[in-house]
Amino acid sequence: MKAIKHILTAAFALATFAGTAIAGDDWLTDVDAGIAQAKKENKAVMVEFTGSDWCPPCIMMHKKVFSKSEFTSKASEKFVLVKIDIPNKDKELKKKNSKVLQKYGVRGVPTVILFDADGKEFNRFTASQFPDVDKFLAHLDSALEKKDMD
């Protein structure tokens, strides 16, 4: 019985730690950690603000774009990917991440903010404007090109 209790405790601790660091393949869940990683890797940062369990456009974007390996593999060549979720079903996470939305002045979801490696915002848009992988990637490339011209 004690062994089972220890195994369950370890599994819970591991799941809790893993859930706070990464939201899925290639996605972090902390903007500051994303900026720090971007600085090391000489990349930009793409932060997706989402309501994964209640926002229809967010759910659609996850299904059509953000969950696709073709998106994450291409986008992660130039961007560190960060997801800030405000789910209704996880009150603690919603409370924590609502403060992040407030910090960056995000008033609605799905919103994407692009930052350079120094944490300076250079683009902000509604994610659902680009509802497929190719259009979304094209917009990211365009935003990077425009930033590099400035």
C-alpha positions as CSV (number, residue, x, y, z in Angstrom):
1,M,0.0,0.0,0.0
2,K,2.8,2.4,0.9
3,A,4.5,1.6,-2.4
4,I,1.4,2.5,-4.4
5,K,1.0,5.8,-2.4
6,H,4.7,6.7,-3.2
7,I,4.2,5.9,-6.9
8,L,1.0,7.9,-7.1
9,T,2.6,10.8,-5.3
10,A,5.6,10.7,-7.7
11,A,3.3,10.5,-10.8
12,F,1.2,13.4,-9.6
13,A,4.3,15.5,-8.9
14,L,5.7,14.7,-12.4
15,A,2.5,15.5,-14.1
16,T,2.2,18.8,-12.2
17,F,5.7,19.8,-13.1
18,A,5.4,18.8,-16.7
19,G,2.1,20.6,-17.1
20,T,3.5,23.9,-16.0
21,A,6.5,23.8,-18.2
22,I,5.1,22.7,-21.5
23,A,1.6,22.9,-23.0
24,G,2.2,20.3,-25.7
25,D,4.9,19.4,-28.2
26,D,7.1,22.5,-28.7
27,W,4.9,24.8,-26.6
28,L,6.0,26.5,-23.4
29,T,3.5,28.0,-20.9
30,D,5.5,30.9,-19.6
31,V,6.2,34.1,-21.6
32,D,9.4,35.0,-19.7
33,A,10.7,31.5,-20.2
34,G,9.9,31.8,-23.9
35,I,11.8,35.1,-24.2
36,A,14.8,33.7,-22.3
37,Q,14.8,30.7,-24.7
38,A,14.4,32.9,-27.7
39,K,17.4,35.0,-26.6
40,K,19.6,31.8,-26.4
41,E,18.4,30.5,-29.7
42,N,18.2,33.8,-31.6
43,K,14.5,33.5,-32.4
44,A,11.4,35.5,-31.9
45,V,8.5,34.5,-29.6
46,M,4.9,33.7,-30.6
47,V,2.5,33.8,-27.7
48,E,-1.0,32.3,-28.3
49,F,-3.6,33.5,-25.8
50,T,-6.5,31.0,-25.8
51,G,-9.6,29.7,-24.0
52,S,-9.1,26.1,-24.9
53,D,-12.3,24.7,-23.5
54,W,-14.9,27.4,-24.1
55,C,-13.8,29.7,-27.0
56,P,-15.1,28.3,-30.4
57,P,-12.5,30.3,-32.5
58,C,-9.7,29.1,-30.1
59,I,-10.9,25.5,-30.4
60,M,-11.0,25.8,-34.2
61,M,-7.5,27.3,-34.4
62,H,-6.1,24.5,-32.2
63,K,-7.8,21.9,-34.4
64,K,-6.8,23.4,-37.8
65,V,-3.5,25.1,-37.1
66,F,-1.7,24.9,-33.7
67,S,-2.0,21.1,-33.2
68,K,-0.6,20.3,-36.6
69,S,2.9,19.1,-36.7
70,E,3.5,20.9,-40.0
71,F,2.7,24.2,-38.2
72,T,4.8,23.5,-35.1
73,S,7.8,22.2,-37.0
74,K,7.9,25.2,-39.4
75,A,6.9,27.9,-36.8
76,S,9.5,26.6,-34.3
77,E,12.3,27.2,-36.8
78,K,11.9,30.9,-36.2
79,F,9.8,31.2,-33.1
80,V,9.7,29.9,-29.5
81,L,6.1,28.9,-29.1
82,V,4.2,29.8,-25.9
83,K,0.6,29.1,-25.1
84,I,-1.3,31.0,-22.4
85,D,-4.6,29.2,-21.7
86,I,-7.5,30.5,-19.6
87,P,-9.7,27.4,-19.4
88,N,-13.0,27.4,-17.6
89,K,-12.4,23.9,-16.3
90,D,-9.1,24.7,-14.5
91,K,-9.9,27.6,-12.1
92,E,-6.3,27.9,-10.8
93,L,-4.7,28.1,-14.2
94,K,-7.4,30.5,-15.4
95,K,-6.7,32.8,-12.4
96,K,-2.9,32.6,-12.9
97,N,-3.1,33.2,-16.7
98,S,-5.7,35.9,-16.5
99,K,-3.0,38.0,-14.8
100,V,-0.8,37.4,-17.9
101,L,-3.5,38.5,-20.2
102,Q,-3.9,41.6,-18.1
103,K,-0.2,42.3,-18.1
104,Y,-0.1,42.3,-21.9
105,G,-3.4,44.1,-22.5
106,V,-5.1,41.1,-24.1
107,R,-8.8,41.8,-24.2
108,G,-10.0,38.8,-26.1
109,V,-9.0,35.4,-27.4
110,P,-7.6,34.0,-29.6
111,T,-4.9,36.6,-29.7
112,V,-1.4,36.2,-30.8
113,I,1.5,38.5,-29.8
114,L,4.9,38.3,-31.4
115,F,8.0,39.4,-29.4
116,D,11.6,39.7,-30.4
117,A,14.3,38.0,-28.4
118,D,14.5,41.1,-26.1
119,G,10.8,40.8,-25.2
120,K,9.7,43.8,-27.4
121,E,6.3,43.3,-29.0
122,F,6.4,43.7,-32.8
123,N,3.0,42.3,-33.9
124,R,-0.4,41.5,-32.4
125,F,-3.4,39.9,-34.2
126,T,-6.5,37.8,-33.8
127,A,-5.4,34.3,-34.6
128,S,-8.6,33.3,-36.3
129,Q,-7.9,35.7,-39.1
130,F,-5.6,33.0,-40.5
131,P,-7.5,29.8,-40.1
132,D,-5.2,27.4,-41.8
133,V,-1.5,26.4,-41.5
134,D,-0.3,28.0,-44.7
135,K,-2.0,31.3,-44.1
136,F,-0.9,31.5,-40.5
137,L,2.8,30.7,-41.4
138,A,2.7,33.3,-44.2
139,H,1.5,35.9,-41.8
140,L,4.3,35.0,-39.3
141,D,6.9,35.3,-42.1
142,S,5.4,38.6,-43.2
143,A,5.5,40.0,-39.6
144,L,9.2,38.9,-39.3
145,E,10.1,40.6,-42.6
146,K,8.3,43.8,-41.6
147,K,10.1,43.8,-38.2
148,D,13.5,43.3,-39.9
149,M,12.8,46.3,-42.2
150,D,12.0,48.6,-39.2
